[in-house]
Amino acid sequence: MRLAVVTDVHFGPEALHDGKLRKLSRLAGRLTREVARDLREAHRPELLVNLGDVIEDSSREDDLANYGEFLAAIAGANAPLLHVAGNHDQVHLSEADLGRLWGHQGPLHYSREVGGLHLAILCTRYRPLIDVILPHEQIGWLAQDLAKTRLPSIVLVHHPLGEMDLEGNRWFEREAHLCLVANRAAIRQVIARSGKVVAVLNGHAHWSHVAVIDGIPYVTLQSLTENLDEDAPGRPARSFAVIEVDADCFRLATMGAEPQRFELRRSSKG
């Protein structure tokens, strides 16, 4: 199974942080179209995943328009598309708004089976200046969802469920509570006990990171539009990932300005 992943595209106004230009949102449309072309012509994934924060929230009207622009741009990949809700996506857009944009009915946490792979999509809740949580009912739902499948599974979520040292992170070095999911340890217990999860994928942190916990890679993917330079005019990360999952191996290749590769072979007993 080959899937591609993009995250934190941030269509909308450019964002400063600590007085410096950090999100090159003015390039979001062009970069998304370039990714779609590369995926269609070179990688041909069976599935494309959007890990959230499609927009840099502004107003409901602008956010709807910007989300629609993203959908039009990424459609050039010619691949089935799954969505995860990010915190910026949920500021002005309701669950119903996002459902209509996604062509999806029901809660924003759900599961799908594609190409012999089970995908469980979670919807974390960002509480401004307080923390990030996964509601308790979703933890129970995840346990039940994983118990019902016999397929190897990937968990998709916007905010990190793994552990990472955020020293040097431009966004969250002093605010880890606004990056890492507060109740992540309880969620990881459910994931580990299932015996079925081959990887957990998230965005949000605006850098790349892999932590292997209980034999499971917790993968954080870089933003497409993150500015790799210290300030304007800027140089975008152009990041997206192509992942291959087979019977005994998880392979990740991150494309863009900072390409990386990661491979984890699984035990035949797992």
VENJONOR-V953086 format. One record per run of one state. SS is the DSSP state (alpha for helix, beta for strand, coil for the rest). FROM is the first residue (numbers start at 1). LEN is the number of residues. If there is no record, write none. Layout:
ss=(SS;SS)
from=(FROM;FROM)
len=(LEN;LEN)
//
This chain:
ss=(coil;beta;coil;beta;coil;beta;coil;beta;coil;alpha;coil;beta;coil;beta;coil;alpha;coil;beta;coil;alpha;coil;alpha;coil;beta;coil;beta;coil;beta;coil;beta;coil;alpha;coil;beta;coil;beta;coil;alpha;coil;beta;coil;alpha;coil;beta;coil;beta;coil;beta;coil;beta;coil;beta;coil;beta;coil;beta;coil;beta;coil)
from=(1;2;7;11;13;15;18;20;24;25;44;47;51;55;57;60;78;81;84;89;93;95;103;110;115;117;122;125;128;131;134;136;149;153;157;160;161;176;179;180;181;184;195;197;203;209;214;216;221;226;228;236;237;240;246;249;256;260;266)
len=(1;5;4;2;2;3;2;4;1;19;3;4;4;2;3;18;3;3;5;4;2;8;7;5;2;5;3;3;3;3;2;13;4;4;3;1;15;3;1;1;3;11;2;6;6;5;2;5;5;2;8;1;3;6;3;7;4;6;5)
//
